[in-house]
């Protein structure tokens, strides 16, 4: 084992998903000039994290950050309209 190996961190899939969700919240908030807390609350209100971002992690994770942000914001808007939020 080389000295750098003991400092290598290999996150679990669940940790990767949590990091990805945080990234989605941050970039969507920045794109709409909201705080991360406000964006998180909007997403939770319509179930976007549990019912869209996490189940679609593999597909979304493979897209560019810009594409993911645009997709999430479009989906958020549609879901808010459907749920009349």
mmCIF file as gemmi writes it, N, C-alpha and C atoms, coordinates in Angstrom:
data_model
loop_
_atom_site.group_PDB
_atom_site.id
_atom_site.type_symbol
_atom_site.label_atom_id
_atom_site.label_alt_id
_atom_site.label_comp_id
_atom_site.label_asym_id
_atom_site.label_entity_id
_atom_site.label_seq_id
_atom_site.pdbx_PDB_ins_code
_atom_site.Cartn_x
_atom_site.Cartn_y
_atom_site.Cartn_z
_atom_site.occupancy
_atom_site.B_iso_or_equiv
_atom_site.pdbx_formal_charge
_atom_site.auth_seq_id
_atom_site.auth_asym_id
_atom_site.pdbx_PDB_model_num
ATOM 1 N N . UNK Axp A 1 ? 0.84 -1.169 0 1 0 ? 1 A 1
ATOM 2 C CA . UNK Axp A 1 ? 0 0 0 1 0 ? 1 A 1
ATOM 3 C C . UNK Axp A 1 ? 0.892 1.243 0 1 0 ? 1 A 1
ATOM 4 N N . UNK Axp A 2 ? 0.638 2.132 -0.928 1 0 ? 2 A 1
ATOM 5 C CA . UNK Axp A 2 ? 1.414 3.36 -0.979 1 0 ? 2 A 1
ATOM 6 C C . UNK Axp A 2 ? 0.864 4.349 0.044 1 0 ? 2 A 1
ATOM 7 N N . UNK Axp A 3 ? 1.662 5.345 0.431 1 0 ? 3 A 1
ATOM 8 C CA . UNK Axp A 3 ? 1.199 6.328 1.419 1 0 ? 3 A 1
ATOM 9 C C . UNK Axp A 3 ? -0.091 7.044 0.999 1 0 ? 3 A 1
ATOM 10 N N . UNK Axp A 4 ? -0.252 7.278 -0.287 1 0 ? 4 A 1
ATOM 11 C CA . UNK Axp A 4 ? -1.454 7.987 -0.73 1 0 ? 4 A 1
ATOM 12 C C . UNK Axp A 4 ? -2.706 7.111 -0.67 1 0 ? 4 A 1
ATOM 13 N N . UNK Axp A 5 ? -2.539 5.79 -0.684 1 0 ? 5 A 1
ATOM 14 C CA . UNK Axp A 5 ? -3.687 4.875 -0.637 1 0 ? 5 A 1
ATOM 15 C C . UNK Axp A 5 ? -4.473 4.995 0.671 1 0 ? 5 A 1
ATOM 16 N N . UNK Axp A 6 ? -3.766 5.237 1.767 1 0 ? 6 A 1
ATOM 17 C CA . UNK Axp A 6 ? -4.475 5.302 3.037 1 0 ? 6 A 1
ATOM 18 C C . UNK Axp A 6 ? -5.319 6.571 3.156 1 0 ? 6 A 1
ATOM 19 N N . UNK Axp A 7 ? -5.116 7.532 2.262 1 0 ? 7 A 1
ATOM 20 C CA . UNK Axp A 7 ? -5.902 8.756 2.266 1 0 ? 7 A 1
ATOM 21 C C . UNK Axp A 7 ? -6.966 8.772 1.177 1 0 ? 7 A 1
ATOM 22 N N . UNK Axp A 8 ? -7.069 7.697 0.433 1 0 ? 8 A 1
ATOM 23 C CA . UNK Axp A 8 ? -8.06 7.609 -0.626 1 0 ? 8 A 1
ATOM 24 C C . UNK Axp A 8 ? -9.423 7.357 -0.006 1 0 ? 8 A 1
ATOM 25 N N . UNK Axp A 9 ? -10.387 8.148 -0.403 1 0 ? 9 A 1
ATOM 26 C CA . UNK Axp A 9 ? -11.742 8.002 0.118 1 0 ? 9 A 1
ATOM 27 C C . UNK Axp A 9 ? -12.635 7.499 -0.998 1 0 ? 9 A 1
ATOM 28 N N . UNK Axp A 10 ? -13.309 6.415 -0.766 1 0 ? 10 A 1
ATOM 29 C CA . UNK Axp A 10 ? -14.231 5.842 -1.736 1 0 ? 10 A 1
ATOM 30 C C . UNK Axp A 10 ? -15.634 5.895 -1.152 1 0 ? 10 A 1
ATOM 31 N N . UNK Axp A 11 ? -16.401 6.943 -1.505 1 0 ? 11 A 1
ATOM 32 C CA . UNK Axp A 11 ? -17.748 7.059 -0.931 1 0 ? 11 A 1
ATOM 33 C C . UNK Axp A 11 ? -18.657 5.93 -1.396 1 0 ? 11 A 1
ATOM 34 N N . UNK Axp A 12 ? -19.613 5.602 -0.546 1 0 ? 12 A 1
ATOM 35 C CA . UNK Axp A 12 ? -20.608 4.596 -0.904 1 0 ? 12 A 1
ATOM 36 C C . UNK Axp A 12 ? -21.565 5.201 -1.924 1 0 ? 12 A 1
ATOM 37 N N . UNK Axp A 13 ? -22.377 4.365 -2.54 1 0 ? 13 A 1
ATOM 38 C CA . UNK Axp A 13 ? -23.375 4.855 -3.489 1 0 ? 13 A 1
ATOM 39 C C . UNK Axp A 13 ? -24.333 5.82 -2.81 1 0 ? 13 A 1
ATOM 40 N N . UNK Axp A 14 ? -24.731 5.511 -1.6 1 0 ? 14 A 1
ATOM 41 C CA . UNK Axp A 14 ? -25.649 6.401 -0.874 1 0 ? 14 A 1
ATOM 42 C C . UNK Axp A 14 ? -25 7.76 -0.607 1 0 ? 14 A 1
ATOM 43 N N . UNK Axp A 15 ? -23.72 7.768 -0.28 1 0 ? 15 A 1
ATOM 44 C CA . UNK Axp A 15 ? -23.008 9.035 -0.076 1 0 ? 15 A 1
ATOM 45 C C . UNK Axp A 15 ? -22.909 9.806 -1.39 1 0 ? 15 A 1
ATOM 46 N N . UNK Axp A 16 ? -22.651 9.111 -2.477 1 0 ? 16 A 1
ATOM 47 C CA . UNK Axp A 16 ? -22.589 9.759 -3.793 1 0 ? 16 A 1
ATOM 48 C C . UNK Axp A 16 ? -23.928 10.388 -4.148 1 0 ? 16 A 1
ATOM 49 N N . UNK Axp A 17 ? -25.001 9.684 -3.855 1 0 ? 17 A 1
ATOM 50 C CA . UNK Axp A 17 ? -26.334 10.217 -4.134 1 0 ? 17 A 1
ATOM 51 C C . UNK Axp A 17 ? -26.614 11.452 -3.289 1 0 ? 17 A 1
ATOM 52 N N . UNK Axp A 18 ? -26.22 11.422 -2.024 1 0 ? 18 A 1
ATOM 53 C CA . UNK Axp A 18 ? -26.425 12.578 -1.145 1 0 ? 18 A 1
ATOM 54 C C . UNK Axp A 18 ? -25.634 13.788 -1.647 1 0 ? 18 A 1
ATOM 55 N N . UNK Axp A 19 ? -24.414 13.55 -2.073 1 0 ? 19 A 1
ATOM 56 C CA . UNK Axp A 19 ? -23.578 14.62 -2.628 1 0 ? 19 A 1
ATOM 57 C C . UNK Axp A 19 ? -24.225 15.171 -3.895 1 0 ? 19 A 1
ATOM 58 N N . UNK Axp A 20 ? -24.758 14.293 -4.734 1 0 ? 20 A 1
ATOM 59 C CA . UNK Axp A 20 ? -25.402 14.711 -5.97 1 0 ? 20 A 1
ATOM 60 C C . UNK Axp A 20 ? -26.646 15.546 -5.682 1 0 ? 20 A 1
ATOM 61 N N . UNK Axp A 21 ? -27.451 15.115 -4.728 1 0 ? 21 A 1
ATOM 62 C CA . UNK Axp A 21 ? -28.654 15.881 -4.359 1 0 ? 21 A 1
ATOM 63 C C . UNK Axp A 21 ? -28.254 17.269 -3.875 1 0 ? 21 A 1
ATOM 64 N N . UNK Axp A 22 ? -27.242 17.34 -3.032 1 0 ? 22 A 1
ATOM 65 C CA . UNK Axp A 22 ? -26.766 18.636 -2.538 1 0 ? 22 A 1
ATOM 66 C C . UNK Axp A 22 ? -26.318 19.52 -3.695 1 0 ? 22 A 1
ATOM 67 N N . UNK Axp A 23 ? -25.627 18.931 -4.647 1 0 ? 23 A 1
ATOM 68 C CA . UNK Axp A 23 ? -25.177 19.675 -5.82 1 0 ? 23 A 1
ATOM 69 C C . UNK Axp A 23 ? -26.363 20.192 -6.637 1 0 ? 23 A 1
ATOM 70 N N . UNK Axp A 24 ? -27.375 19.353 -6.788 1 0 ? 24 A 1
ATOM 71 C CA . UNK Axp A 24 ? -28.582 19.757 -7.527 1 0 ? 24 A 1
ATOM 72 C C . UNK Axp A 24 ? -29.265 20.935 -6.842 1 0 ? 24 A 1
ATOM 73 N N . UNK Axp A 25 ? -29.36 20.87 -5.522 1 0 ? 25 A 1
ATOM 74 C CA . UNK Axp A 25 ? -29.987 21.954 -4.758 1 0 ? 25 A 1
ATOM 75 C C . UNK Axp A 25 ? -29.185 23.241 -4.932 1 0 ? 25 A 1
ATOM 76 N N . UNK Axp A 26 ? -27.884 23.148 -4.79 1 0 ? 26 A 1
ATOM 77 C CA . UNK Axp A 26 ? -27.013 24.325 -4.893 1 0 ? 26 A 1
ATOM 78 C C . UNK Axp A 26 ? -27.084 24.973 -6.269 1 0 ? 26 A 1
ATOM 79 N N . UNK Axp A 27 ? -26.99 24.172 -7.32 1 0 ? 27 A 1
ATOM 80 C CA . UNK Axp A 27 ? -26.983 24.759 -8.667 1 0 ? 27 A 1
ATOM 81 C C . UNK Axp A 27 ? -28.352 25.298 -9.057 1 0 ? 27 A 1
ATOM 82 N N . UNK Axp A 28 ? -29.422 24.624 -8.642 1 0 ? 28 A 1
ATOM 83 C CA . UNK Axp A 28 ? -30.771 25.121 -8.935 1 0 ? 28 A 1
ATOM 84 C C . UNK Axp A 28 ? -31.029 26.416 -8.171 1 0 ? 28 A 1
ATOM 85 N N . UNK Axp A 29 ? -30.563 26.484 -6.936 1 0 ? 29 A 1
ATOM 86 C CA . UNK Axp A 29 ? -30.717 27.701 -6.141 1 0 ? 29 A 1
ATOM 87 C C . UNK Axp A 29 ? -29.958 28.862 -6.785 1 0 ? 29 A 1
ATOM 88 N N . UNK Axp A 30 ? -28.743 28.605 -7.19 1 0 ? 30 A 1
ATOM 89 C CA . UNK Axp A 30 ? -27.943 29.656 -7.834 1 0 ? 30 A 1
ATOM 90 C C . UNK Axp A 30 ? -28.576 30.129 -9.13 1 0 ? 30 A 1
ATOM 91 N N . UNK Axp A 31 ? -29.129 29.206 -9.907 1 0 ? 31 A 1
ATOM 92 C CA . UNK Axp A 31 ? -29.736 29.557 -11.191 1 0 ? 31 A 1
ATOM 93 C C . UNK Axp A 31 ? -30.992 30.415 -11.019 1 0 ? 31 A 1
ATOM 94 N N . UNK Axp A 32 ? -31.646 30.278 -9.872 1 0 ? 32 A 1
ATOM 95 C CA . UNK Axp A 32 ? -32.876 31.035 -9.632 1 0 ? 32 A 1
ATOM 96 C C . UNK Axp A 32 ? -32.677 32.145 -8.605 1 0 ? 32 A 1
ATOM 97 N N . UNK Axp A 33 ? -31.451 32.351 -8.198 1 0 ? 33 A 1
ATOM 98 C CA . UNK Axp A 33 ? -31.082 33.366 -7.214 1 0 ? 33 A 1
ATOM 99 C C . UNK Axp A 33 ? -31.866 33.21 -5.91 1 0 ? 33 A 1
ATOM 100 N N . UNK Axp A 34 ? -32.015 31.951 -5.497 1 0 ? 34 A 1
ATOM 101 C CA . UNK Axp A 34 ? -32.655 31.631 -4.225 1 0 ? 34 A 1
ATOM 102 C C . UNK Axp A 34 ? -31.578 31.112 -3.284 1 0 ? 34 A 1
ATOM 103 N N . UNK Axp A 35 ? -31.921 30.992 -2.021 1 0 ? 35 A 1
ATOM 104 C CA . UNK Axp A 35 ? -31.004 30.339 -1.093 1 0 ? 35 A 1
ATOM 105 C C . UNK Axp A 35 ? -31.165 28.827 -1.259 1 0 ? 35 A 1
ATOM 106 N N . UNK Axp A 36 ? -30.161 28.103 -0.82 1 0 ? 36 A 1
ATOM 107 C CA . UNK Axp A 36 ? -30.244 26.648 -0.877 1 0 ? 36 A 1
ATOM 108 C C . UNK Axp A 36 ? -31.404 26.145 -0.023 1 0 ? 36 A 1
ATOM 109 N N . UNK Axp A 37 ? -31.637 26.798 1.108 1 0 ? 37 A 1
ATOM 110 C CA . UNK Axp A 37 ? -32.733 26.396 1.991 1 0 ? 37 A 1
ATOM 111 C C . UNK Axp A 37 ? -34.077 26.555 1.29 1 0 ? 37 A 1
ATOM 112 N N . UNK Axp A 38 ? -34.267 27.682 0.606 1 0 ? 38 A 1
ATOM 113 C CA . UNK Axp A 38 ? -35.523 27.906 -0.122 1 0 ? 38 A 1
ATOM 114 C C . UNK Axp A 38 ? -35.721 26.868 -1.225 1 0 ? 38 A 1
ATOM 115 N N . UNK Axp A 39 ? -34.658 26.574 -1.961 1 0 ? 39 A 1
ATOM 116 C CA . UNK Axp A 39 ? -34.756 25.596 -3.04 1 0 ? 39 A 1
ATOM 117 C C . UNK Axp A 39 ? -35.043 24.208 -2.475 1 0 ? 39 A 1
ATOM 118 N N . UNK Axp A 40 ? -34.358 23.855 -1.41 1 0 ? 40 A 1
ATOM 119 C CA . UNK Axp A 40 ? -34.594 22.562 -0.764 1 0 ? 40 A 1
ATOM 120 C C . UNK Axp A 40 ? -36.059 22.445 -0.344 1 0 ? 40 A 1
ATOM 121 N N . UNK Axp A 41 ? -36.594 23.492 0.261 1 0 ? 41 A 1
ATOM 122 C CA . UNK Axp A 41 ? -37.989 23.464 0.705 1 0 ? 41 A 1
ATOM 123 C C . UNK Axp A 41 ? -38.951 23.296 -0.468 1 0 ? 41 A 1
ATOM 124 N N . UNK Axp A 42 ? -38.679 23.966 -1.568 1 0 ? 42 A 1
ATOM 125 C CA . UNK Axp A 42 ? -39.521 23.808 -2.768 1 0 ? 42 A 1
ATOM 126 C C . UNK Axp A 42 ? -39.481 22.365 -3.259 1 0 ? 42 A 1
ATOM 127 N N . UNK Axp A 43 ? -38.273 21.819 -3.328 1 0 ? 43 A 1
ATOM 128 C CA . UNK Axp A 43 ? -38.117 20.445 -3.823 1 0 ? 43 A 1
ATOM 129 C C . UNK Axp A 43 ? -38.823 19.443 -2.912 1 0 ? 43 A 1
ATOM 130 N N . UNK Axp A 44 ? -38.67 19.604 -1.619 1 0 ? 44 A 1
ATOM 131 C CA . UNK Axp A 44 ? -39.291 18.693 -0.665 1 0 ? 44 A 1
ATOM 132 C C . UNK Axp A 44 ? -40.811 18.796 -0.737 1 0 ? 44 A 1
ATOM 133 N N . UNK Axp A 45 ? -41.316 20.005 -0.872 1 0 ? 45 A 1
ATOM 134 C CA . UNK Axp A 45 ? -42.765 20.242 -0.917 1 0 ? 45 A 1
ATOM 135 C C . UNK Axp A 45 ? -43.459 19.416 -1.993 1 0 ? 45 A 1
ATOM 136 N N . UNK Axp A 46 ? -42.793 19.224 -3.126 1 0 ? 46 A 1
ATOM 137 C CA . UNK Axp A 46 ? -43.411 18.466 -4.229 1 0 ? 46 A 1
ATOM 138 C C . UNK Axp A 46 ? -42.843 17.055 -4.371 1 0 ? 46 A 1
ATOM 139 N N . UNK Axp A 47 ? -41.902 16.702 -3.505 1 0 ? 47 A 1
ATOM 140 C CA . UNK Axp A 47 ? -41.331 15.356 -3.549 1 0 ? 47 A 1
ATOM 141 C C . UNK Axp A 47 ? -40.28 15.153 -4.627 1 0 ? 47 A 1
ATOM 142 N N . UNK Axp A 48 ? -39.679 16.222 -5.091 1 0 ? 48 A 1
ATOM 143 C CA . UNK Axp A 48 ? -38.735 16.127 -6.21 1 0 ? 48 A 1
ATOM 144 C C . UNK Axp A 48 ? -37.491 15.306 -5.877 1 0 ? 48 A 1
ATOM 145 N N . UNK Axp A 49 ? -36.989 15.438 -4.667 1 0 ? 49 A 1
ATOM 146 C CA . UNK Axp A 49 ? -35.775 14.709 -4.303 1 0 ? 49 A 1
ATOM 147 C C . UNK Axp A 49 ? -36.066 13.21 -4.206 1 0 ? 49 A 1
ATOM 148 N N . UNK Axp A 50 ? -37.084 12.862 -3.432 1 0 ? 50 A 1
ATOM 149 C CA . UNK Axp A 50 ? -37.395 11.446 -3.189 1 0 ? 50 A 1
ATOM 150 C C . UNK Axp A 50 ? -37.994 10.747 -4.402 1 0 ? 50 A 1
ATOM 151 N N . UNK Axp A 51 ? -38.763 11.493 -5.198 1 0 ? 51 A 1
ATOM 152 C CA . UNK Axp A 51 ? -39.498 10.865 -6.3 1 0 ? 51 A 1
ATOM 153 C C . UNK Axp A 51 ? -38.924 11.11 -7.694 1 0 ? 51 A 1
ATOM 154 N N . UNK Axp A 52 ? -37.887 11.938 -7.775 1 0 ? 52 A 1
ATOM 155 C CA . UNK Axp A 52 ? -37.303 12.209 -9.097 1 0 ? 52 A 1
ATOM 156 C C . UNK Axp A 52 ? -35.768 12.152 -9.08 1 0 ? 52 A 1
ATOM 157 N N . UNK Axp A 53 ? -35.154 12.98 -8.27 1 0 ? 53 A 1
ATOM 158 C CA . UNK Axp A 53 ? -33.689 13.061 -8.312 1 0 ? 53 A 1
ATOM 159 C C . UNK Axp A 53 ? -33.041 11.729 -7.895 1 0 ? 53 A 1
ATOM 160 N N . UNK Axp A 54 ? -33.454 11.186 -6.763 1 0 ? 54 A 1
ATOM 161 C CA . UNK Axp A 54 ? -32.839 9.932 -6.309 1 0 ? 54 A 1
ATOM 162 C C . UNK Axp A 54 ? -33.163 8.744 -7.217 1 0 ? 54 A 1
ATOM 163 N N . UNK Axp A 55 ? -34.429 8.538 -7.607 1 0 ? 55 A 1
ATOM 164 C CA . UNK Axp A 55 ? -34.705 7.401 -8.499 1 0 ? 55 A 1
ATOM 165 C C . UNK Axp A 55 ? -34.033 7.521 -9.87 1 0 ? 55 A 1
ATOM 166 N N . UNK Axp A 56 ? -33.801 8.741 -10.316 1 0 ? 56 A 1
ATOM 167 C CA . UNK Axp A 56 ? -33.195 8.964 -11.641 1 0 ? 56 A 1
ATOM 168 C C . UNK Axp A 56 ? -31.715 9.304 -11.54 1 0 ? 56 A 1
ATOM 169 N N . UNK Axp A 57 ? -31.111 9.015 -10.407 1 0 ? 57 A 1
ATOM 170 C CA . UNK Axp A 57 ? -29.71 9.365 -10.173 1 0 ? 57 A 1
ATOM 171 C C . UNK Axp A 57 ? -28.785 8.91 -11.295 1 0 ? 57 A 1
ATOM 172 N N . UNK Axp A 58 ? -28.887 7.663 -11.695 1 0 ? 58 A 1
ATOM 173 C CA . UNK Axp A 58 ? -27.964 7.127 -12.704 1 0 ? 58 A 1
ATOM 174 C C . UNK Axp A 58 ? -28.037 7.911 -14.008 1 0 ? 58 A 1
ATOM 175 N N . UNK Axp A 59 ? -29.235 8.239 -14.447 1 0 ? 59 A 1
ATOM 176 C CA . UNK Axp A 59 ? -29.414 8.983 -15.703 1 0 ? 59 A 1
ATOM 177 C C . UNK Axp A 59 ? -28.98 10.437 -15.534 1 0 ? 59 A 1
ATOM 178 N N . UNK Axp A 60 ? -29.459 11.079 -14.478 1 0 ? 60 A 1
ATOM 179 C CA . UNK Axp A 60 ? -29.12 12.49 -14.262 1 0 ? 60 A 1
ATOM 180 C C . UNK Axp A 60 ? -27.63 12.685 -14.029 1 0 ? 60 A 1
ATOM 181 N N . UNK Axp A 61 ? -27.041 11.784 -13.276 1 0 ? 61 A 1
ATOM 182 C CA . UNK Axp A 61 ? -25.62 11.873 -12.932 1 0 ? 61 A 1
ATOM 183 C C . UNK Axp A 61 ? -24.73 11.841 -14.171 1 0 ? 61 A 1
ATOM 184 N N . UNK Axp A 62 ? -25.208 11.236 -15.244 1 0 ? 62 A 1
ATOM 185 C CA . UNK Axp A 62 ? -24.422 11.123 -16.472 1 0 ? 62 A 1
ATOM 186 C C . UNK Axp A 62 ? -24.514 12.378 -17.347 1 0 ? 62 A 1
ATOM 187 N N . UNK Axp A 63 ? -25.433 13.29 -17.019 1 0 ? 63 A 1
ATOM 188 C CA . UNK Axp A 63 ? -25.625 14.508 -17.816 1 0 ? 63 A 1
ATOM 189 C C . UNK Axp A 63 ? -24.723 15.628 -17.312 1 0 ? 63 A 1
ATOM 190 N N . UNK Axp A 64 ? -24.619 16.692 -18.114 1 0 ? 64 A 1
ATOM 191 C CA . UNK Axp A 64 ? -23.836 17.855 -17.7 1 0 ? 64 A 1
ATOM 192 C C . UNK Axp A 64 ? -24.564 18.578 -16.57 1 0 ? 64 A 1
ATOM 193 N N . UNK Axp A 65 ? -23.815 19.312 -15.788 1 0 ? 65 A 1
ATOM 194 C CA . UNK Axp A 65 ? -24.404 20.075 -14.685 1 0 ? 65 A 1
ATOM 195 C C . UNK Axp A 65 ? -25.475 21.035 -15.203 1 0 ? 65 A 1
ATOM 196 N N . UNK Axp A 66 ? -25.202 21.706 -16.316 1 0 ? 66 A 1
ATOM 197 C CA . UNK Axp A 66 ? -26.16 22.653 -16.89 1 0 ? 66 A 1
ATOM 198 C C . UNK Axp A 66 ? -27.448 21.938 -17.298 1 0 ? 66 A 1
ATOM 199 N N . UNK Axp A 67 ? -27.307 20.804 -17.946 1 0 ? 67 A 1
ATOM 200 C CA . UNK Axp A 67 ? -28.469 20.037 -18.381 1 0 ? 67 A 1
ATOM 201 C C . UNK Axp A 67 ? -29.289 19.549 -17.195 1 0 ? 67 A 1
ATOM 202 N N . UNK Axp A 68 ? -28.611 19.061 -16.162 1 0 ? 68 A 1
ATOM 203 C CA . UNK Axp A 68 ? -29.307 18.596 -14.963 1 0 ? 68 A 1
ATOM 204 C C . UNK Axp A 68 ? -30.058 19.748 -14.31 1 0 ? 68 A 1
ATOM 205 N N . UNK Axp A 69 ? -29.409 20.887 -14.2 1 0 ? 69 A 1
ATOM 206 C CA . UNK Axp A 69 ? -30.046 22.048 -13.57 1 0 ? 69 A 1
ATOM 207 C C . UNK Axp A 69 ? -31.28 22.473 -14.347 1 0 ? 69 A 1
ATOM 208 N N . UNK Axp A 70 ? -31.174 22.558 -15.656 1 0 ? 70 A 1
ATOM 209 C CA . UNK Axp A 70 ? -32.323 22.935 -16.483 1 0 ? 70 A 1
ATOM 210 C C . UNK Axp A 70 ? -33.45 21.915 -16.336 1 0 ? 70 A 1
ATOM 211 N N . UNK Axp A 71 ? -33.108 20.643 -16.361 1 0 ? 71 A 1
ATOM 212 C CA . UNK Axp A 71 ? -34.098 19.575 -16.239 1 0 ? 71 A 1
ATOM 213 C C . UNK Axp A 71 ? -34.796 19.636 -14.882 1 0 ? 71 A 1
ATOM 214 N N . UNK Axp A 72 ? -34.036 19.821 -13.84 1 0 ? 72 A 1
ATOM 215 C CA . UNK Axp A 72 ? -34.607 19.87 -12.492 1 0 ? 72 A 1
ATOM 216 C C . UNK Axp A 72 ? -35.52 21.083 -12.339 1 0 ? 72 A 1
ATOM 217 N N . UNK Axp A 73 ? -35.111 22.221 -12.848 1 0 ? 73 A 1
ATOM 218 C CA . UNK Axp A 73 ? -35.947 23.412 -12.727 1 0 ? 73 A 1
ATOM 219 C C . UNK Axp A 73 ? -37.237 23.285 -13.533 1 0 ? 73 A 1
ATOM 220 N N . UNK Axp A 74 ? -37.164 22.696 -14.723 1 0 ? 74 A 1
ATOM 221 C CA . UNK Axp A 74 ? -38.376 22.466 -15.518 1 0 ? 74 A 1
ATOM 222 C C . UNK Axp A 74 ? -39.308 21.5 -14.799 1 0 ? 74 A 1
ATOM 223 N N . UNK Axp A 75 ? -38.749 20.416 -14.294 1 0 ? 75 A 1
ATOM 224 C CA . UNK Axp A 75 ? -39.548 19.421 -13.591 1 0 ? 75 A 1
ATOM 225 C C . UNK Axp A 75 ? -40.158 20.012 -12.327 1 0 ? 75 A 1
ATOM 226 N N . UNK Axp A 76 ? -39.395 20.784 -11.592 1 0 ? 76 A 1
ATOM 227 C CA . UNK Axp A 76 ? -39.892 21.43 -10.382 1 0 ? 76 A 1
ATOM 228 C C . UNK Axp A 76 ? -41.083 22.326 -10.7 1 0 ? 76 A 1
ATOM 229 N N . UNK Axp A 77 ? -40.97 23.11 -11.747 1 0 ? 77 A 1
ATOM 230 C CA . UNK Axp A 77 ? -42.059 24.008 -12.144 1 0 ? 77 A 1
ATOM 231 C C . UNK Axp A 77 ? -43.315 23.218 -12.516 1 0 ? 77 A 1
ATOM 232 N N . UNK Axp A 78 ? -43.144 22.165 -13.291 1 0 ? 78 A 1
ATOM 233 C CA . UNK Axp A 78 ? -44.281 21.324 -13.698 1 0 ? 78 A 1
ATOM 234 C C . UNK Axp A 78 ? -44.935 20.689 -12.478 1 0 ? 78 A 1
ATOM 235 N N . UNK Axp A 79 ? -44.145 20.134 -11.591 1 0 ? 79 A 1
ATOM 236 C CA . UNK Axp A 79 ? -44.687 19.462 -10.4 1 0 ? 79 A 1
ATOM 237 C C . UNK Axp A 79 ? -45.379 20.454 -9.48 1 0 ? 79 A 1
ATOM 238 N N . UNK Axp A 80 ? -44.828 21.669 -9.353 1 0 ? 80 A 1
ATOM 239 C CA . UNK Axp A 80 ? -45.487 22.681 -8.521 1 0 ? 80 A 1
ATOM 240 C C . UNK Axp A 80 ? -46.842 23.072 -9.103 1 0 ? 80 A 1
ATOM 241 N N . UNK Axp A 81 ? -46.92 23.185 -10.419 1 0 ? 81 A 1
ATOM 242 C CA . UNK Axp A 81 ? -48.19 23.504 -11.057 1 0 ? 81 A 1
ATOM 243 C C . UNK Axp A 81 ? -49.2 22.382 -10.852 1 0 ? 81 A 1
ATOM 244 N N . UNK Axp A 82 ? -48.75 21.136 -11.018 1 0 ? 82 A 1
ATOM 245 C CA . UNK Axp A 82 ? -49.642 19.987 -10.823 1 0 ? 82 A 1
ATOM 246 C C . UNK Axp A 82 ? -50.175 19.912 -9.397 1 0 ? 82 A 1
ATOM 247 N N . UNK Axp A 83 ? -49.303 20.225 -8.44 1 0 ? 83 A 1
ATOM 248 C CA . UNK Axp A 83 ? -49.697 20.147 -7.037 1 0 ? 83 A 1
ATOM 249 C C . UNK Axp A 83 ? -50.237 21.468 -6.515 1 0 ? 83 A 1
ATOM 250 N N . UNK Axp A 84 ? -50.28 22.447 -7.416 1 0 ? 84 A 1
ATOM 251 C CA . UNK Axp A 84 ? -50.789 23.785 -7.081 1 0 ? 84 A 1
ATOM 252 C C . UNK Axp A 84 ? -50.099 24.372 -5.858 1 0 ? 84 A 1
ATOM 253 N N . UNK Axp A 85 ? -48.793 24.308 -5.908 1 0 ? 85 A 1
ATOM 254 C CA . UNK Axp A 85 ? -47.966 24.839 -4.811 1 0 ? 85 A 1
ATOM 255 C C . UNK Axp A 85 ? -47.535 26.235 -5.163 1 0 ? 85 A 1
